[in-house]
Amino acid sequence: MVRVSAGAKRNQVGGIHQGALKISVTQIAEKGKANREVLKLLSKATGLKRGDLILKSGETSRLKKIYCDGIAIEELRQKLNRLK
């Protein structure tokens, strides 16, 4: 689960808060701009290809589910823990 804050001052992955990965993006939540920026930022932070990340739900919500292809869950957790 990812909790997104759109229209932030800077792009950043903020670690796990209340059971969700917190991501802030400068893009506004309009016509999918923030969603695209979230996937781009998450790709950069994890080293996954942008095409390996798929927004599964939450297109118009702050809470989103993102499918990460090509990585084991434990490896993803380790990468995300290093971001703290």
Phi, psi and omega in degrees: 000139180236134176251120186253138173243105181271154180075025181283170179288331180209159177278131176196151172260121190257013180087187183269127177224126180053041176078008180226148175286124182267125178232131176247135178228149181282337180296146176278158181277078182217125176055034175080005182299313181294321179299317179297320179292323177300312181295321178295315180294318179295323177299312180296318183290328184260345183081008177278153174292147180302325180290345178274356180250126183231125176286111184271325179202160178093027182306323181247015182245159174289330179268126184229152172248127182238127178272129179248111181268147173084017179213139177286149183302321181293321178295320177297316178301318180297316179297318181291324178294330179289342181282345184295000000 
